[in-house]
Amino acid sequence: MRSVFPVLTVVVVIFIAWYAGAIALNARWADDKAERAGVELSLTELVADTWSQDKPKLPAPHQVAAEIWKTTGAMVAKGRGFSKRSLFYHSWVTFSSTTLGFLMGTVLGVGLAVGIVYNRTMDMSVMPWVIASQTIPIIAIAPMIIVVLNAVGISGLLPKAMISMYLSFFPVVVGMVKGLRSPQVMQLDQMRTWNASPSQTFWKLRLPASMPYLFTSLKIAMAASLVGAIIGELPTGAVAGLGARLLTGSYYGQTIQIWSALVMAATLAAVLVGLIGLVQRITLKRMGMAQ
């Protein structure tokens, strides 16, 4: 109960601020309508209007919830859960590129980290470039990646996955380098006294010691991968995916659709990060590490 109460408090504060923001941002449009109609709105009528506009600047939470239900639960009830109007369908498209990019980024990140830890040349040369790569805005490089890959006949899922990989590999590299270097000098000396080979030291000491760092970086990488997948859908004129929903909503001024896609993306990220957390607890428990 002690852990739930702070979370509920934050959620309540967010909803109060959200509803208040909807009133503040949508009030001008409500006043303009009332002025043209020659009527004067009471406070109750003003609040009701700001929370029920078709294209508000900031939709109220219940409007977003209704849109999500209409494009998820209602679709499932009609047997059209994965139709192209369903958020489940668009979430699946984004999920596919997110997970592929995440897996590619994880493999690349772990491989670079091992090379950086075991090879001083890579440590001095590759690590600075890994850091420098993250200074380039992804919104600028994403169209370049898509155009180049389309030019060589690669389109669809892979270009978006590569953008996800570009964002997700960095936290994995940093986390794994820190984790592989976490064993103390005394532990490394003990492995030498046992005449352990570098590979044995890696598998028996360095890799197990890096697991907490790896899982922490994987959570960050997963969230970054989802952002990359959504960004990858924007410059392609994609017709499917949460990024496509955001783009369509912005074209037609459908702010409720935009916010419903944002909430769905946040929910998808929370679920994926939660799954990594579950795997982390199971893995560390089996390894005998307190968690």
Phi, psi and omega in degrees: 000323180295327180280333182281323185301313178300321180295314179297323178298314179297318180298315179298317179298319179297316181293321178297314179296323180296311179297319178296320178296323178297320178296313184296317185280332184261354185295324183297318179295321178295318179295320179297318178297316180295322180294319179293328179278353179073030178236165178240126183276138170281170180300318180296316179293323178297314180297316180298321180292316182293338180263009183221014181290149181288321180230069182285157173294320176226108180291148176286155181305321182291332176291318178295317179298319179295320179294319178296317178297319181297326184259006176229282184301315180295323178294319179297319179299330179271001182077022181235042184299332181241031172286167185288354175263358183268140176291337175297317179297311181294324177294322179295319179298313179293321179299321182298310180290328179296311183291321178295314178296322179296315179296318178296317180294323179294314179298314180296316182296315179295317179299315178295320181297316178298317178296320181294321182288323186262352182229115183293328178298316177295323179299318183280334186254317186280317185304316177300324179289326176299316179293317181296330182298332183275357177276349179275123180299128183296330180295338178273325185273338182301311179299326180296316180298316183293318180296314181297315181292323176296327181294332179258015173086015179254119181216180178088234187286320189298315179302318179294322179295325180291326175293319175298318179298320181300323180277329189272338186288332186297307179298330178293317178301308183298315181295317182289322177300314178298318182292318180292336178265005184285334178302142181284161180301322180298321179293319178294320178296323179295321177297325179291322179294334176274004179060037179286139176284164177304322180291322177293321176298322180295308186285328185267337185235300188294312182296311177301322180293336183274351186302313178301321179292320181298311183294324176297317179290329179294324177297316178295318181297322180296315178297318179294324180296320178296318177300317179297320179296318179293317178297322180295337179277343186287311184280357184267353187066034184299146179257000180219151182111159180295327175297321177295322177296319177297318182294316179296318179298322179289326178297318186255010177067026181271081184294329178295320177295320179299312182291325178295322176293321178296315180295321179295321178296318178296320178295317179298317178297317180298319180294315182294317178294322177298322178296320177296320177298322178295314177298322178299312181297317180294314183295311182294327178293318179292333178276356179082017179265135178294134182213000000 
